[in-house]
């Protein structure tokens, strides 16, 4: 459809300069709220539709970021990725970007989707979540010089790319020290099977804090897949052993809520889900909104940097945030 | 950046026609998987970046749909909107659309964001969630002739626009009949404060099923805001009354999980959250993925219809889906 409404018409209606209208369309974050509202109202009243490609040619970017969402799994930790996504969308908007979602069953399908999104929508950058050992996505994007940030460390590889993460081992160490201070000596750990970067990291924090307190860890940990029944079974198994723990640090609220049914021990979960709050479970809280905001800031900087004449290659930005312990009546 | 790679280059590399490359970019859903993969691989290898505006001019659409996400609230029902969002993104992709997210603190801010998204990204349509009495968003979009579908009925207004919803009263009626069949006669209801379309609808299903079974309802219902502690308190209050119920139908799993702590009665929740599954709570399950798919189908049809020469106005499509009861050991 041909469109007779131009930037000039919009500028006259909103009583601002053409440059201001252009800013609202291309860099809304630099325009005052009140002015932006007036301009967008004029745009809407007049039915002006931006020419996406014109902006793309002019600014060299689509102002769209891509992120994959996953089907919620067993357990209550879905709430964390919810908070991340919300934080990401908010932070993106405040930097003048929007977030496009996609799903992908595995890494290979995700890389195919990168292709489709780059070719069809000219996305500016991606945020990668659920990083893991053997993750090929970062290398794929680097080969094609597509900007990205990982939420999660690049487990098992040495790379120079951007990442933002929360220090999980600091979280389980905090939980362990809290239990030591409360007088516990036999503090157990319920974690996930070996080979998950996040799970191994959370185990390491407990081991380190136990060593720091000169407490033995032999026979005090169990590894199981995430689940309520699994948490309960693993806790019962530990409590049945030769050295039953008097307290448990868990790699997730799901494991902790299951373990709680085994009864009789102090318990700390991980992720401070709504169920932890509702049931009085102490839990390690990740600053997920801060992590999301850091992902967007790192990307916005990278995209700005790349547009400068003669920009040289940059080394990746790394942001590691510290979680906090929320103490409730389970400890 | 000037781009020397053209559709012709891509077509040669992938050994397909230029039309096929164009289809992959503009209507990917009509291209066979294997061919699409080959073309997107060629696009990526060659570094081809589509001209968004060219497509927009040619096809009259951006192939972007907008949806608001909300911060997870108290309780466990966040998992339902997660399933909806995932279903929406999947269904959109299979129709050749992508989903752009935004947040908004209230309806007024949401309408401002509609403006920004229409002017800056030329979104094709919106999916509205969390419909409520006095909802002004539909009227706003209709005045500007922007296609949309509501997930949720237009409570309290007579309108002709598209909506998709799940029949909540059918769900609570199912739950009530199940309890009647199990021999219960004093079946209570825990619901939300009057004035929420969804809450009033769920209450109505229980009332109707009780009337059908010729059972009295006086003194058997309580209304409270959603929360575990609130569910527990309301259940205790009912159980303390003159006619203590032997079973409870609840408007949410959160209320049901709280009520369960009051003990001693059969309980059915609503939304079949992961916590219901983990703790053996019977619950009403909404076909949320089907609802999301229906939202996209309705919009895709509407957008296709509008592009036909001489297209006339259409009456809104309405899709009301039926939930199912998942029976576990709480009943």
HADDOCK unambig.tbl for C-alpha pairs under 7 A between the chains (distance, minus, plus):
assign (segid A and resid 1 and name CA) (segid B and resid 60 and name CA) 6.66 0.50 0.50
assign (segid A and resid 25 and name CA) (segid B and resid 120 and name CA) 5.28 0.50 0.50
assign (segid A and resid 40 and name CA) (segid B and resid 115 and name CA) 5.78 0.50 0.50
assign (segid A and resid 40 and name CA) (segid B and resid 116 and name CA) 5.96 0.50 0.50
assign (segid A and resid 41 and name CA) (segid B and resid 115 and name CA) 6.90 0.50 0.50
assign (segid A and resid 43 and name CA) (segid B and resid 119 and name CA) 6.49 0.50 0.50
assign (segid A and resid 44 and name CA) (segid B and resid 115 and name CA) 5.71 0.50 0.50
assign (segid A and resid 48 and name CA) (segid B and resid 119 and name CA) 6.39 0.50 0.50
assign (segid A and resid 49 and name CA) (segid B and resid 118 and name CA) 6.62 0.50 0.50
assign (segid A and resid 49 and name CA) (segid B and resid 119 and name CA) 4.99 0.50 0.50
assign (segid A and resid 49 and name CA) (segid B and resid 122 and name CA) 5.96 0.50 0.50
assign (segid A and resid 50 and name CA) (segid B and resid 119 and name CA) 5.32 0.50 0.50
assign (segid A and resid 50 and name CA) (segid B and resid 120 and name CA) 5.62 0.50 0.50
assign (segid A and resid 50 and name CA) (segid B and resid 121 and name CA) 6.90 0.50 0.50
assign (segid A and resid 50 and name CA) (segid B and resid 122 and name CA) 6.45 0.50 0.50
assign (segid A and resid 51 and name CA) (segid B and resid 53 and name CA) 5.74 0.50 0.50
assign (segid A and resid 52 and name CA) (segid B and resid 52 and name CA) 5.97 0.50 0.50
assign (segid A and resid 52 and name CA) (segid B and resid 53 and name CA) 4.88 0.50 0.50
assign (segid A and resid 52 and name CA) (segid B and resid 121 and name CA) 6.49 0.50 0.50
assign (segid A and resid 53 and name CA) (segid B and resid 51 and name CA) 5.73 0.50 0.50
assign (segid A and resid 53 and name CA) (segid B and resid 52 and name CA) 4.84 0.50 0.50
assign (segid A and resid 53 and name CA) (segid B and resid 53 and name CA) 3.81 0.50 0.50
assign (segid A and resid 53 and name CA) (segid B and resid 54 and name CA) 6.69 0.50 0.50
assign (segid A and resid 54 and name CA) (segid B and resid 53 and name CA) 6.65 0.50 0.50
assign (segid A and resid 60 and name CA) (segid B and resid 1 and name CA) 6.79 0.50 0.50
assign (segid A and resid 69 and name CA) (segid B and resid 86 and name CA) 6.97 0.50 0.50
assign (segid A and resid 71 and name CA) (segid B and resid 83 and name CA) 6.89 0.50 0.50
assign (segid A and resid 71 and name CA) (segid B and resid 86 and name CA) 6.37 0.50 0.50
assign (segid A and resid 72 and name CA) (segid B and resid 82 and name CA) 6.99 0.50 0.50
assign (segid A and resid 74 and name CA) (segid B and resid 274 and name CA) 6.35 0.50 0.50
assign (segid A and resid 75 and name CA) (segid B and resid 274 and name CA) 5.97 0.50 0.50
assign (segid A and resid 76 and name CA) (segid B and resid 274 and name CA) 6.91 0.50 0.50
assign (segid A and resid 83 and name CA) (segid B and resid 71 and name CA) 6.91 0.50 0.50
assign (segid A and resid 86 and name CA) (segid B and resid 69 and name CA) 6.98 0.50 0.50
assign (segid A and resid 86 and name CA) (segid B and resid 71 and name CA) 6.40 0.50 0.50
assign (segid A and resid 89 and name CA) (segid B and resid 101 and name CA) 6.70 0.50 0.50
assign (segid A and resid 89 and name CA) (segid B and resid 102 and name CA) 6.04 0.50 0.50
assign (segid A and resid 89 and name CA) (segid B and resid 103 and name CA) 6.84 0.50 0.50
assign (segid A and resid 90 and name CA) (segid B and resid 103 and name CA) 6.53 0.50 0.50
assign (segid A and resid 98 and name CA) (segid B and resid 100 and name CA) 6.77 0.50 0.50
assign (segid A and resid 98 and name CA) (segid B and resid 101 and name CA) 6.95 0.50 0.50
assign (segid A and resid 99 and name CA) (segid B and resid 100 and name CA) 5.60 0.50 0.50
assign (segid A and resid 99 and name CA) (segid B and resid 101 and name CA) 5.69 0.50 0.50
assign (segid A and resid 100 and name CA) (segid B and resid 98 and name CA) 6.77 0.50 0.50
assign (segid A and resid 100 and name CA) (segid B and resid 99 and name CA) 5.60 0.50 0.50
assign (segid A and resid 100 and name CA) (segid B and resid 100 and name CA) 4.52 0.50 0.50
assign (segid A and resid 100 and name CA) (segid B and resid 101 and name CA) 6.48 0.50 0.50
assign (segid A and resid 101 and name CA) (segid B and resid 89 and name CA) 6.71 0.50 0.50
assign (segid A and resid 101 and name CA) (segid B and resid 98 and name CA) 6.93 0.50 0.50
assign (segid A and resid 101 and name CA) (segid B and resid 99 and name CA) 5.68 0.50 0.50
assign (segid A and resid 101 and name CA) (segid B and resid 100 and name CA) 6.48 0.50 0.50
assign (segid A and resid 102 and name CA) (segid B and resid 89 and name CA) 6.05 0.50 0.50
assign (segid A and resid 103 and name CA) (segid B and resid 89 and name CA) 6.84 0.50 0.50
assign (segid A and resid 103 and name CA) (segid B and resid 90 and name CA) 6.52 0.50 0.50
assign (segid A and resid 115 and name CA) (segid B and resid 40 and name CA) 5.76 0.50 0.50
assign (segid A and resid 115 and name CA) (segid B and resid 41 and name CA) 6.93 0.50 0.50
assign (segid A and resid 115 and name CA) (segid B and resid 44 and name CA) 5.72 0.50 0.50
assign (segid A and resid 116 and name CA) (segid B and resid 40 and name CA) 5.96 0.50 0.50
assign (segid A and resid 118 and name CA) (segid B and resid 49 and name CA) 6.62 0.50 0.50
assign (segid A and resid 119 and name CA) (segid B and resid 43 and name CA) 6.56 0.50 0.50
assign (segid A and resid 119 and name CA) (segid B and resid 48 and name CA) 6.39 0.50 0.50
assign (segid A and resid 119 and name CA) (segid B and resid 49 and name CA) 4.97 0.50 0.50
assign (segid A and resid 119 and name CA) (segid B and resid 50 and name CA) 5.25 0.50 0.50
assign (segid A and resid 120 and name CA) (segid B and resid 25 and name CA) 5.26 0.50 0.50
assign (segid A and resid 120 and name CA) (segid B and resid 50 and name CA) 5.61 0.50 0.50
assign (segid A and resid 121 and name CA) (segid B and resid 50 and name CA) 6.94 0.50 0.50
assign (segid A and resid 121 and name CA) (segid B and resid 52 and name CA) 6.48 0.50 0.50
assign (segid A and resid 122 and name CA) (segid B and resid 49 and name CA) 6.02 0.50 0.50
assign (segid A and resid 122 and name CA) (segid B and resid 50 and name CA) 6.46 0.50 0.50
assign (segid A and resid 228 and name CA) (segid B and resid 278 and name CA) 6.27 0.50 0.50
assign (segid A and resid 274 and name CA) (segid B and resid 74 and name CA) 6.34 0.50 0.50
assign (segid A and resid 274 and name CA) (segid B and resid 75 and name CA) 5.95 0.50 0.50
assign (segid A and resid 274 and name CA) (segid B and resid 76 and name CA) 6.91 0.50 0.50
assign (segid A and resid 278 and name CA) (segid B and resid 228 and name CA) 6.30 0.50 0.50
